[in-house]
Amino acid sequence: MDNAYLVVGLGNPGPAYARHRHNAGFMLVDRLAQAWQANWAFDQAFSARLARARVQDRPVILCQPQTFMNASGQAVRPVLDYYRIGLDRLLVVVDDADLPFGELRLRPGGGTAGHHGLESVTQHLGTMQYPRLRIGIGRPPTEGREITGWVLSDFTPAEAQRLEKVLTRASQQVECWVLEGIDAAMSRFNGPLPDEYPGNHVELRT
């Protein structure tokens, strides 16, 4: 698909994982599909759910790998190759426990910071130079680096209310990336969620 953009949200498939902090990437592409009126369909050839949308004049493919987080690259690489999408038009969306809850960080490349989903994507792409959007989920109040239980747990009710605003802002950042490029999207949206941010009623510019 000529000139298409691919936005991949990473997560674990199935209702048991749906509201986990680790599924922030899934949540964001779900929000985008809803905003862009795109319908999901499972494609067995890619082991992924795909939704096709158009943002103004630009075709966008949304992707949720169904391989489980640690094998995400097994789905991402075939989709990228089949649709002949350049790495500059790929965006991988992940949760990040090293960022405060609600903070957004879009970068054109970089390391994996121990994120197993990014590790898999990087391995299958053979490069770290692809855009990624990290959604901060914060860390538990207790000390220590072992956070498996934390990322594989649901957002609290209070967090869920704030998450709605975070996902709206992240959706606007992704749309800005598609329409105006990564520099504009980084400059305008990277950073913590503003206290006065209006919430999930803000419309995208489709």
C-alpha positions as CSV (number, residue, x, y, z in Angstrom):
1,M,0.0,0.0,0.0
2,D,1.8,3.1,-1.3
3,N,2.5,5.8,1.3
4,A,0.7,4.0,4.1
5,Y,1.5,4.5,7.7
6,L,1.5,1.7,10.2
7,V,0.7,2.3,13.8
8,V,1.3,-0.8,16.0
9,G,0.0,-1.0,19.6
10,L,1.7,-3.7,21.6
11,G,-0.1,-5.7,24.3
12,N,-1.3,-9.1,25.2
13,P,-4.5,-10.5,23.5
14,G,-7.6,-11.7,25.3
15,P,-10.1,-10.2,27.8
16,A,-8.0,-11.3,30.8
17,Y,-5.3,-8.7,29.8
18,A,-7.5,-6.0,28.3
19,R,-7.3,-3.4,31.1
20,H,-3.7,-4.2,32.2
21,R,-1.2,-1.4,32.3
22,H,1.0,-3.5,29.9
23,N,-1.8,-3.1,27.3
24,A,-1.6,0.7,26.9
25,G,-0.5,0.3,23.3
26,F,-3.6,-1.8,22.5
27,M,-5.8,0.7,24.2
28,L,-4.4,3.6,22.1
29,V,-4.9,1.9,18.7
30,D,-8.4,0.9,19.9
31,R,-9.0,4.6,20.6
32,L,-7.7,5.5,17.2
33,A,-9.8,2.9,15.4
34,Q,-12.9,4.3,17.1
35,A,-12.0,7.9,16.3
36,W,-11.2,7.1,12.7
37,Q,-14.2,4.8,12.2
38,A,-12.0,1.8,11.3
39,N,-13.1,-1.8,11.8
40,W,-10.9,-4.5,13.2
41,A,-10.4,-7.8,11.5
42,F,-8.1,-10.7,12.4
43,D,-5.6,-11.6,9.7
44,Q,-4.3,-15.1,10.3
45,A,-1.4,-14.6,7.8
46,F,0.0,-11.9,10.1
47,S,-1.2,-13.3,13.5
48,A,-2.6,-9.8,14.0
49,R,-5.7,-7.7,14.1
50,L,-5.7,-5.0,11.5
51,A,-7.9,-1.9,10.9
52,R,-7.6,0.3,7.9
53,A,-8.3,4.0,8.1
54,R,-7.7,7.3,6.2
55,V,-6.6,10.4,7.9
56,Q,-7.4,13.2,5.5
57,D,-5.6,11.9,2.4
58,R,-3.2,9.5,4.1
59,P,-3.9,5.8,4.5
60,V,-3.2,4.3,7.9
61,I,-3.1,0.7,9.0
62,L,-3.6,0.0,12.7
63,C,-2.2,-3.2,14.1
64,Q,-2.5,-5.3,17.3
65,P,-0.2,-8.3,17.2
66,Q,-1.9,-11.4,18.6
67,T,1.3,-13.2,19.4
68,F,1.6,-12.0,23.0
69,M,3.9,-9.2,23.9
70,N,7.2,-11.0,23.9
71,A,6.8,-12.2,20.3
72,S,5.4,-8.9,18.9
73,G,8.0,-8.7,16.1
74,Q,6.7,-11.9,14.6
75,A,3.6,-10.0,13.5
76,V,5.1,-6.6,12.9
77,R,7.7,-7.5,10.4
78,P,5.4,-9.4,8.0
79,V,2.9,-6.6,8.0
80,L,5.6,-4.0,7.3
81,D,7.0,-6.1,4.5
82,Y,3.7,-7.0,2.9
83,Y,2.5,-3.4,2.7
84,R,6.0,-2.1,1.8
85,I,6.0,0.4,4.6
86,G,9.2,2.3,5.3
87,L,10.5,2.4,8.9
88,D,9.9,6.2,9.0
89,R,6.2,5.5,8.6
90,L,6.1,2.8,11.3
91,L,5.1,3.8,14.8
92,V,5.2,1.3,17.7
93,V,3.2,2.3,20.8
94,V,4.2,0.7,24.2
95,D,3.7,1.2,27.9
96,D,6.7,2.5,29.9
97,A,7.1,2.0,33.6
98,D,10.1,4.3,33.7
99,L,7.9,7.3,32.7
100,P,5.5,8.8,35.2
101,F,1.9,7.9,34.7
102,G,0.5,9.9,31.8
103,E,3.7,11.2,30.3
104,L,4.2,10.7,26.6
105,R,7.6,10.3,24.9
106,L,7.8,10.0,21.1
107,R,11.2,9.4,19.6
108,P,12.5,8.5,16.1
109,G,14.5,5.6,17.5
110,G,16.5,4.4,20.5
111,G,16.9,1.4,22.8
112,T,14.4,-1.0,24.3
113,A,14.9,-0.1,28.0
114,G,14.2,-3.7,28.8
115,H,10.7,-3.7,27.2
116,H,10.2,-7.2,25.9
117,G,7.8,-6.1,23.1
118,L,10.3,-3.6,21.8
119,E,13.1,-6.2,22.1
120,S,11.1,-8.5,19.8
121,V,10.3,-5.8,17.3
122,T,13.9,-4.7,17.2
123,Q,15.1,-8.2,16.7
124,H,12.8,-8.9,13.8
125,L,13.4,-5.5,12.1
126,G,17.2,-5.7,12.6
127,T,17.4,-2.1,13.7
128,M,16.6,0.2,16.6
129,Q,15.9,3.1,14.2
130,Y,12.1,3.2,14.0
131,P,9.7,5.6,15.7
132,R,8.2,4.6,19.0
133,L,5.7,6.2,21.4
134,R,6.0,5.4,25.0
135,I,3.0,5.9,27.3
136,G,4.1,6.3,30.9
137,I,2.4,4.0,33.4
138,G,4.7,4.7,36.4
139,R,6.0,2.3,39.0
140,P,4.5,0.9,42.1
141,P,5.2,2.8,45.3
142,T,7.4,-0.1,46.6
143,E,11.1,-0.2,45.8
144,G,12.7,-2.7,43.5
145,R,13.0,-3.4,39.8
146,E,10.7,-6.4,39.6
147,I,7.4,-5.0,38.2
148,T,5.9,-7.9,36.4
149,G,2.9,-8.0,38.8
150,W,2.5,-4.2,38.4
151,V,2.4,-4.1,34.6
152,L,0.1,-7.2,34.5
153,S,-2.5,-5.6,36.7
154,D,-5.4,-3.3,35.9
155,F,-5.4,0.4,36.2
156,T,-7.1,1.6,39.4
157,P,-10.4,3.4,39.0
158,A,-8.7,6.7,39.7
159,E,-6.0,5.9,37.1
160,A,-8.6,4.9,34.6
161,Q,-10.2,8.3,34.8
162,R,-6.9,10.0,34.0
163,L,-6.1,7.4,31.4
164,E,-9.0,8.6,29.3
165,K,-7.3,12.0,29.0
166,V,-3.9,10.4,28.4
167,L,-5.2,8.3,25.5
168,T,-6.9,11.3,24.0
169,R,-3.7,13.3,24.0
170,A,-1.7,10.3,22.7
171,S,-4.3,9.9,19.9
172,Q,-3.8,13.5,18.9
173,Q,0.0,13.0,19.0
174,V,-0.3,10.1,16.6
175,E,-2.5,12.0,14.2
176,C,0.0,14.9,14.3
177,W,2.8,12.4,13.5
178,V,0.8,11.2,10.4
179,L,-0.1,14.7,9.2
180,E,2.7,16.9,10.2
181,G,5.7,14.7,10.9
182,I,7.6,13.5,14.0
183,D,9.3,16.7,14.9
184,A,5.9,18.6,15.2
185,A,4.4,15.7,17.2
186,M,7.3,15.5,19.6
187,S,7.4,19.3,20.1
188,R,3.7,19.6,20.7
189,F,2.8,16.6,22.8
190,N,5.9,15.1,24.5
191,G,5.9,15.5,28.3
192,P,3.5,15.1,31.2
193,L,-0.3,15.5,30.8
194,P,-1.2,19.1,31.5
195,D,-3.4,19.6,34.6
196,E,-5.9,21.6,32.6
197,Y,-6.1,19.0,29.8
198,P,-9.8,18.9,28.8
199,G,-10.4,15.2,28.5
200,N,-11.6,12.6,26.1
201,H,-14.2,14.7,24.2
202,V,-11.5,16.5,22.2
203,E,-12.0,15.6,18.5
204,L,-9.3,14.5,16.1
205,R,-8.9,16.2,12.7
206,T,-10.1,13.5,10.4
